[in-house]
Amino acid sequence: MKEFLSFDTMLTPKVIIVVYFLLLLAVVVTGISAIFYGGLSLSSLLGGVFGILLGGLVVRMYCEIFIVFFKINEALQEIRKK
């Protein structure tokens, strides 16, 4: 509890994981809706699938970038303690 109140442990990396899954769900729902609202044509099918794949990749990359920042912070704290 002391680490939490003194900001020694970071809460944001855990929140980023939750945000990742919520954004991934939003990407999938948007891709599926693009498929069905496009009239089930080949172009809407390809656009929806491409949107799901590309959107999932972009969401993953952004979340990994934020996680890397926090890993760098943890590594610097360990160096400082030594």
N, CA, C and O of each residue as an XYZ file, in Angstrom:
328
protein
N       0.826     -1.192      0.000
C       0.000      0.000      0.000
C       0.871      1.257      0.000
O       0.522      2.273     -0.601
N       2.020      1.163      0.692
C       2.919      2.311      0.743
C       3.464      2.646     -0.638
O       3.602      3.819     -0.985
N       3.780      1.605     -1.442
C       4.300      1.832     -2.783
C       3.270      2.541     -3.652
O       3.620      3.389     -4.474
N       2.001      2.192     -3.469
C       0.935      2.802     -4.256
C       0.756      4.269     -3.891
O       0.580      5.111     -4.771
N       0.798      4.575     -2.614
C       0.589      5.959     -2.170
C       1.788      6.850     -2.444
O       1.633      8.061     -2.601
N       2.979      6.271     -2.505
C       4.172      7.071     -2.767
C       4.586      7.045     -4.241
O       5.656      7.540     -4.595
N       3.747      6.474     -5.089
C       3.991      6.404     -6.531
C       5.261      5.632     -6.883
O       5.901      5.924     -7.894
N       5.634      4.645     -6.056
C       6.778      3.798     -6.380
C       6.409      2.745     -7.417
O       7.258      2.330     -8.206
N       5.166      2.313     -7.424
C       4.697      1.384     -8.450
C       3.760      2.132     -9.389
O       3.003      3.011     -8.978
N       3.834      1.759    -10.649
C       3.030      2.439    -11.659
C       1.724      1.682    -11.889
O       1.717      0.461    -12.041
N       0.650      2.410    -11.911
C      -0.670      1.855    -12.158
C      -0.989      1.852    -13.656
O      -1.736      0.998    -14.131
N      -0.437      2.785    -14.377
C      -0.774      2.976    -15.785
C      -0.476      1.761    -16.668
O      -1.277      1.485    -17.562
N       0.624      1.014    -16.480
C       0.823     -0.162    -17.335
C      -0.327     -1.175    -17.245
O      -0.659     -1.825    -18.236
N      -0.920     -1.305    -16.082
C      -2.060     -2.211    -15.941
C      -3.285     -1.645    -16.646
O      -4.082     -2.389    -17.217
N      -3.429     -0.335    -16.604
C      -4.554      0.313    -17.272
C      -4.396      0.212    -18.792
O      -5.384      0.059    -19.510
N      -3.175      0.296    -19.273
C      -2.918      0.215    -20.714
C      -3.375     -1.133    -21.264
O      -3.878     -1.200    -22.386
N      -3.210     -2.196    -20.501
C      -3.649     -3.520    -20.951
C      -5.169     -3.552    -21.101
O      -5.685     -4.100    -22.075
N      -5.878     -2.974    -20.154
C      -7.343     -2.915    -20.239
C      -7.762     -2.059    -21.430
O      -8.672     -2.427    -22.173
N      -7.106     -0.924    -21.609
C      -7.408     -0.040    -22.734
C      -7.143     -0.759    -24.055
O      -7.896     -0.587    -25.013
N      -6.087     -1.557    -24.115
C      -5.774     -2.311    -25.331
C      -6.922     -3.233    -25.720
O      -7.340     -3.255    -26.877
N      -7.430     -3.991    -24.756
C      -8.509     -4.918    -25.077
C      -9.799     -4.180    -25.439
O     -10.551     -4.647    -26.295
N     -10.063     -3.052    -24.812
C     -11.245     -2.265    -25.175
C     -11.111     -1.697    -26.582
O     -12.070     -1.716    -27.354
N      -9.931     -1.192    -26.918
C      -9.718     -0.676    -28.274
C      -9.759     -1.789    -29.309
O     -10.269     -1.590    -30.412
N      -9.233     -2.947    -28.969
C      -9.284     -4.082    -29.880
C     -10.723     -4.515    -30.131
O     -11.091     -4.847    -31.258
N     -11.526     -4.509    -29.089
C     -12.941     -4.817    -29.247
C     -13.626     -3.789    -30.142
O     -14.447     -4.149    -30.985
N     -13.295     -2.517    -29.964
C     -13.869     -1.461    -30.799
C     -13.463     -1.634    -32.262
O     -14.275     -1.409    -33.160
N     -12.222     -2.029    -32.506
C     -11.751     -2.249    -33.877
C     -12.516     -3.397    -34.523
O     -12.927     -3.295    -35.679
N     -12.707     -4.478    -33.793
C     -13.416     -5.635    -34.336
C     -14.876     -5.288    -34.619
O     -15.405     -5.644    -35.671
N     -15.526     -4.597    -33.685
C     -16.925     -4.209    -33.886
C     -17.058     -3.270    -35.082
O     -17.986     -3.403    -35.879
N     -16.141     -2.332    -35.207
C     -16.166     -1.409    -36.341
C     -15.943     -2.146    -37.657
O     -16.610     -1.855    -38.650
N     -15.016     -3.089    -37.673
C     -14.759     -3.869    -38.884
C     -15.954     -4.725    -39.284
O     -16.305     -4.806    -40.461
N     -16.573     -5.357    -38.302
C     -17.747     -6.179    -38.593
C     -18.914     -5.312    -39.072
O     -19.638     -5.688    -39.993
N     -19.085     -4.164    -38.446
C     -20.167     -3.276    -38.896
C     -19.890     -2.743    -40.300
O     -20.826     -2.538    -41.073
N     -18.630     -2.518    -40.642
C     -18.292     -2.080    -41.999
C     -18.626     -3.164    -43.012
O     -19.037     -2.861    -44.132
N     -18.454     -4.405    -42.633
C     -18.778     -5.513    -43.531
C     -20.286     -5.581    -43.776
O     -20.730     -5.710    -44.917
N     -21.066     -5.495    -42.702
C     -22.509     -5.669    -42.849
C     -23.215     -4.423    -43.369
O     -24.194     -4.540    -44.106
N     -22.746     -3.239    -43.006
C     -23.381     -2.017    -43.500
C     -22.981     -1.699    -44.936
O     -23.594     -0.841    -45.571
N     -21.982     -2.366    -45.444
C     -21.568     -2.173    -46.826
C     -22.369     -3.020    -47.797
O     -22.104     -3.000    -48.999
N     -23.335     -3.756    -47.301
C     -24.186     -4.549    -48.168
C     -23.628     -5.925    -48.488
O     -24.044     -6.540    -49.470
N     -22.718     -6.412    -47.705
C     -22.109     -7.736    -47.889
C     -21.485     -7.910    -49.275
O     -21.519     -8.999    -49.848
N     -20.924     -6.844    -49.798
C     -20.215     -6.940    -51.075
C     -18.761     -7.339    -50.812
O     -18.296     -7.345    -49.673
N     -18.071     -7.667    -51.880
C     -16.668     -8.072    -51.751
C     -15.814     -6.921    -51.230
O     -14.916     -7.131    -50.414
N     -16.091     -5.712    -51.698
C     -15.288     -4.571    -51.250
C     -15.521     -4.268    -49.774
O     -14.575     -3.913    -49.070
N     -16.757     -4.399    -49.285
C     -17.003     -4.159    -47.862
C     -16.402     -5.276    -47.016
O     -15.929     -5.030    -45.906
N     -16.421     -6.503    -47.536
C     -15.796     -7.617    -46.821
C     -14.296     -7.414    -46.701
O     -13.729     -7.564    -45.619
N     -13.648     -7.072    -47.818
C     -12.201     -6.848    -47.790
C     -11.843     -5.623    -46.951
O     -10.860     -5.632    -46.209
N     -12.648     -4.573    -47.075
C     -12.395     -3.370    -46.273
C     -12.543     -3.632    -44.784
O     -11.741     -3.149    -43.985
N     -13.564     -4.394    -44.407
C     -13.768     -4.722    -42.992
C     -12.659     -5.585    -42.433
O     -12.161     -5.336    -41.335
N     -12.272     -6.603    -43.190
C     -11.187     -7.489    -42.736
C      -9.872     -6.720    -42.671
O      -9.115     -6.851    -41.710
N      -9.605     -5.914    -43.704
C      -8.381     -5.113    -43.712
C      -8.386     -4.125    -42.541
O      -7.356     -3.909    -41.902
N      -9.548     -3.528    -42.264
C      -9.658     -2.599    -41.135
C      -9.415     -3.276    -39.804
O      -8.776     -2.708    -38.919
N      -9.928     -4.496    -39.660
C      -9.707     -5.238    -38.412
C      -8.222     -5.566    -38.244
O      -7.654     -5.370    -37.170
N      -7.606     -6.061    -39.308
C      -6.185     -6.436    -39.214
C      -5.295     -5.223    -38.987
O      -4.444     -5.229    -38.097
N      -5.490     -4.182    -39.790
C      -4.651     -2.991    -39.660
C      -4.939     -2.251    -38.352
O      -4.018     -1.783    -37.681
N      -6.206     -2.149    -38.000
C      -6.563     -1.476    -36.751
C      -6.015     -2.197    -35.536
O      -5.524     -1.569    -34.598
N      -6.102     -3.536    -35.556
C      -5.541     -4.317    -34.447
C      -4.042     -4.141    -34.326
O      -3.498     -4.059    -33.225
N      -3.378     -4.085    -35.478
C      -1.926     -3.887    -35.480
C      -1.551     -2.506    -34.946
O      -0.623     -2.381    -34.147
N      -2.260     -1.481    -35.377
C      -1.954     -0.111    -34.932
C      -2.216      0.049    -33.444
O      -1.419      0.662    -32.733
N      -3.337     -0.502    -32.966
C      -3.641     -0.420    -31.527
C      -2.554     -1.125    -30.723
O      -2.113     -0.618    -29.692
N      -2.125     -2.286    -31.190
C      -1.075     -3.033    -30.491
C       0.231     -2.240    -30.453
O       0.900     -2.193    -29.420
N       0.594     -1.621    -31.573
C       1.846     -0.865    -31.626
C       1.820      0.327    -30.672
O       2.797      0.571    -29.964
N       0.724      1.065    -30.645
C       0.641      2.212    -29.741
C       0.712      1.777    -28.274
O       1.400      2.406    -27.470
N       0.011      0.717    -27.934
C       0.045      0.255    -26.547
C       1.432     -0.260    -26.174
O       1.881     -0.053    -25.047
N       2.120     -0.929    -27.104
C       3.472     -1.398    -26.824
C       4.439     -0.243    -26.623
O       5.349     -0.327    -25.798
N       4.248      0.831    -27.372
C       5.111      2.002    -27.200
C       4.967      2.556    -25.791
O       5.962      2.885    -25.146
N       3.730      2.659    -25.311
C       3.533      3.160    -23.953
C       4.133      2.216    -22.920
O       4.726      2.671    -21.942
N       3.990      0.918    -23.118
C       4.566     -0.050    -22.190
C       6.089      0.060    -22.183
O       6.711     -0.057    -21.127
N       6.697      0.282    -23.350
C       8.153      0.430    -23.425
C       8.612      1.619    -22.592
O       9.635      1.536    -21.914
N       7.876      2.720    -22.631
C       8.237      3.882    -21.806
C       8.277      3.512    -20.325
O       9.180      3.936    -19.603
N       7.311      2.731    -19.875
C       7.285      2.349    -18.472
C       8.366      1.323    -18.146
O       8.888      1.319    -17.031
N       8.709      0.463    -19.087
C       9.811     -0.483    -18.865
C      11.135      0.263    -18.764
O      11.993     -0.100    -17.958
N      11.305      1.295    -19.570
C      12.513      2.116    -19.482
C      12.597      2.773    -18.117
O      13.666      2.832    -17.510
N      11.465      3.264    -17.638
C      11.426      3.887    -16.312
C      11.807      2.886    -15.227
O      12.564      3.216    -14.315
N      11.285      1.665    -15.322
C      11.631      0.641    -14.332
C      13.122      0.310    -14.377
O      13.755      0.143    -13.335
N      13.673      0.215    -15.573
C      15.102     -0.098    -15.705
C      15.962      1.024    -15.127
O      16.976      0.760    -14.481
N      15.565      2.258    -15.355
C      16.312      3.384    -14.807
C      16.234      3.415    -13.291
O      17.207      3.779    -12.631
N      15.093      3.039    -12.728
C      14.966      2.991    -11.267
C      15.861      1.913    -10.681
O      16.447      2.099     -9.614
N      15.971      0.777    -11.379
C      16.864     -0.295    -10.887
C      18.319      0.143    -10.957
O      19.101     -0.157    -10.055
N      18.687      0.842    -12.010
C      20.050      1.355    -12.136
C      20.341      2.344    -11.011
O      21.420      2.322    -10.419
N      19.386      3.197    -10.723
C      19.575      4.197     -9.672
C      19.749      3.530     -8.317
O      20.543      3.996     -7.499
N      19.020      2.446     -8.064
C      19.113      1.752     -6.775
C      20.474      1.085     -6.593
O      20.951      0.937     -5.468
N      21.099      0.680     -7.705
C      22.419      0.029     -7.617
C      23.469      1.067     -7.334
O      24.649      0.736     -7.221
